[in-house]
Each structure stands twice: as C-alpha cells, then as structure tokens.
Amino acid sequence: MSEAAIRAVIFAAIFGTMALLEVTAPRRPLGYGRKWRWVTNLSIVVLDSVIVRIVFPMAAVGAALWANGQGIGLLPALGIPPLVAGIIAFIVLDFAVWLEHLVSHKWPILWRIHRMHHADPDIDVTTALRFHPLEILISMVWKAGIVVALGAPALSVLIFEAVLNGGAMFNHSNVRLPGWLDRLLRPVIVTPDMHRVHHSVIRRETDSNYGFNFSFWDRIFRTYVAEPARGHLGMTIGLSSFQSEAPTGILWSLLLPFRANSRDGNEDEPETPETAVRPPQ
C-alpha cells in the first residue's frame, strides 16, 4: 500500500471510532451541532490534502526518503541503529510540533492563520481537521526541515504522521473518558479533557496544553493547565469575538487570517457566570 492509502485507512478507522464514541458517550453538549460545522471542517481537510499533495507530493515521508537516499542527516552521521534512530526521530518530531504550536500562539503573523482552528465554536473530532491550508503548508516545511536535518528513517516519519493525525482526532474528540483512564493516560498522552482546556476562551487557558501526542512537554515547559476554570461543562469553547454560527461557514473560515488581527478579546481572567459568553442551548 502507498503512504497515502495507509494513512487514509488509519484516518478512517480512528475518525469513525471517535465519531461513534461522541454519539454514545459525549463529554459535553454541542452548542452549534454537527451539520454545517462538519461540512466545513471536513471540506477544509479535503482542501488541505489536495494542496499538500500538489505542493509537496510526498510530504514529510518523501523528505525522509530523499534524505535517506542521500545519506545525510545527524542520526546516520552518528551511526545510530535504525530502530533507535526511529525512536529518537519520533520524539524529536513530537517536540518540534509542540514548539510550532506554541510559536503559532506567540507570533502575531502565525496567530492570524492558526486562529481559524480556535474559532470553531464547538470542539469535537472534526476540529482536529480544521487547519488553514497556509498553516498546513508552513507545518509541512517545518517538519520536512527537521526530518532532513535528522536523517530520520522514513518508516518512523510515516508512523509519526499517522500517530499525529490519530492523536489529534482523539484529543479533540468530544468523548467522555472514565476518570481512571484519563488519570492513567495523562502523564504521557494528551487526553480529550487535557486538550479541551486549550480551546477555552480564557486566554491563559488558550495559551496552555500545546501538546498533540506527548503531554509531558507542557509540564516540562510549565504550560500545563490541569482543568478549565469553569469546568468542562461550564467552559466556553472558541474565541470570544466569534461566538456565533459564522465560524461554521467555510468561506468565513478560510478568509479569517486576512481579517484584522487581535487576540480576539479572549479573557485574561476566569469567566464568571455573569460575564461568560455562552453558546446557544
């Protein structure tokens, strides 16, 4: 099977599983439902995939195959065995994605693009797919550069890309995990309850929990927030300036990076019942 076919099968399996669990064991009610949000978010991921395949036909895996064929990169230069090199590459790539995510919140020009992801007024498995094409291209250049610099084994890059996509769908999902399972996973793996904090309208919560796969980066760099100030049922998702159905439209979403830039009015302090922006019931 080709790389694209392998990733498509894994994507379909994880997406279907998480979507089913969202229906049977939801963590919180959706304020804006699924219909137009899902059409928009799924359309965006299709557009992203087409653009990446046009600009980077083999993407990060192709960069690894090229580097491996040329015999370049830090890992082969050090003579590290392929299995160990693959593990190192996976960990380094995960940190690189964590760092990219943090920078996307700190640099205004990148925040303009990344905020389309945060503008989703609900969070579920499709939110994991809602990234602007410009962000996907920037991310691909960043990952490809890391892959070439490392000389990462192509198989490890393929595994990382599949795990990254699957992990994003898992931790964005609106699934109620048993408390014991969340506590068991969270020291190492980003869980839905952990990542949901990152989608809060409260700024200090938005600027936390940047991990997609490994949760320990946020603890190491002190960007970890355990729980939202108003709880998972009381918190408001998205950006406080865009608490409407507008972000559920595809054209509105794709044009968002070109609108006036700001921190979108997100709160510096925890919301109170009197001032909280609440989604429609």
Residue pairs with C-beta under 8 A, 6 or more apart in sequence:
1 9
3 58
3 59
3 61
3 158
4 53
6 158
6 162
7 158
7 161
7 162
7 165
10 162
10 165
10 166
11 165
11 166
11 169
14 165
14 166
14 169
14 170
15 125
15 169
18 125
18 169
18 170
18 173
18 175
19 125
21 173
21 175
22 124
22 125
22 173
22 174
22 175
25 175
25 176
26 174
26 175
26 176
27 174
27 175
27 176
27 192
27 193
27 196
27 232
28 174
28 232
28 233
29 281
30 122
30 124
30 174
31 121
31 122
31 237
31 278
31 279
31 280
31 281
32 121
32 122
32 245
32 248
32 279
32 280
33 122
34 124
34 126
36 245
36 248
36 249
37 120
37 122
37 124
37 126
37 248
38 126
39 250
40 130
40 248
40 249
40 250
40 253
41 120
41 126
41 127
41 129
41 130
42 126
42 129
43 250
44 129
44 130
44 131
44 132
44 133
44 250
44 253
44 254
45 129
45 130
45 131
47 133
48 129
48 131
48 133
48 136
51 133
51 136
51 137
52 59
52 136
52 137
52 140
53 59
55 137
55 140
56 62
56 137
56 140
56 144
58 65
59 140
59 144
59 161
60 140
60 143
60 144
60 147
60 157
60 160
60 161
61 154
61 157
61 158
61 161
63 143
63 144
63 147
63 148
63 157
64 147
64 148
64 152
64 153
64 154
64 156
64 157
65 154
66 148
67 73
67 147
67 148
67 150
67 151
67 152
68 76
68 151
68 153
68 154
71 151
72 148
72 151
73 148
73 149
73 150
73 151
73 152
74 149
74 150
74 151
75 85
75 88
75 89
75 150
75 151
75 152
75 153
76 85
76 151
77 151
80 88
82 153
85 150
85 151
85 152
85 153
85 156
86 152
86 153
86 155
86 156
86 159
87 156
88 150
89 147
89 150
89 152
89 153
89 156
89 157
89 160
90 156
90 159
90 160
90 163
91 214
92 146
92 150
92 152
93 143
93 146
93 147
93 152
93 157
93 160
94 160
94 164
94 211
94 212
94 213
94 214
94 217
95 217
96 142
96 143
96 146
97 139
97 143
97 164
97 212
97 213
98 210
98 211
98 212
98 214
98 217
98 218
100 139
100 142
101 210
101 211
101 212
102 210
102 221
102 223
103 110
104 110
104 111
104 113
104 114
104 135
105 111
105 114
105 206
105 207
105 210
108 261
110 135
110 138
111 261
111 263
112 257
112 258
112 261
113 132
113 134
113 135
113 138
113 257
114 131
114 132
114 135
115 239
115 256
115 257
115 264
116 130
116 131
116 132
116 135
116 253
116 254
116 256
116 257
117 127
117 130
117 131
117 132
117 135
118 199
118 206
118 238
118 239
119 238
119 239
119 242
119 247
119 253
119 256
120 127
120 130
120 199
120 237
120 238
120 247
120 248
121 237
121 238
121 242
121 243
121 244
121 245
121 247
121 248
121 279
122 174
122 237
122 238
122 279
123 172
123 174
123 196
123 199
123 237
124 172
124 173
124 174
125 169
125 172
125 173
125 174
127 172
127 199
128 165
128 168
128 169
128 171
128 172
128 173
129 169
130 253
131 139
132 253
132 254
132 256
132 257
133 254
134 257
146 152
147 157
163 213
164 212
164 213
167 189
167 190
167 212
167 213
168 212
170 192
171 190
171 191
171 192
171 194
171 195
171 212
172 192
172 195
173 192
174 192
175 192
177 185
177 191
177 192
177 193
182 191
182 193
182 194
185 191
186 193
186 194
186 215
187 215
187 216
188 214
188 215
188 216
189 213
189 214
189 215
190 209
190 211
190 212
190 213
190 214
190 215
191 215
193 227
193 232
194 209
194 211
194 215
194 226
195 209
195 211
195 212
196 228
196 232
196 235
196 237
197 205
197 208
197 209
197 225
197 226
197 227
197 228
197 235
198 205
198 206
198 208
198 209
198 210
199 206
199 237
199 238
200 206
200 228
200 229
200 235
200 236
200 237
201 235
201 236
201 237
201 238
201 239
201 240
201 243
201 266
201 267
201 271
201 277
202 228
202 229
202 235
202 266
202 267
202 268
202 269
202 270
202 271
203 263
203 266
203 267
203 268
204 225
204 268
205 225
205 228
205 229
205 235
206 266
207 223
208 218
208 223
208 224
208 225
209 218
209 223
209 224
209 225
210 217
210 218
210 223
211 217
211 218
215 224
217 223
218 224
228 234
228 235
229 235
229 270
229 271
230 236
230 270
230 271
230 276
234 276
235 271
236 243
236 271
236 276
236 277
236 278
236 279
237 279
238 247
239 264
239 265
239 266
240 264
240 265
240 266
240 267
240 277
241 262
241 264
241 265
242 264
243 277
243 279
246 252
247 253
247 256
267 275
271 277
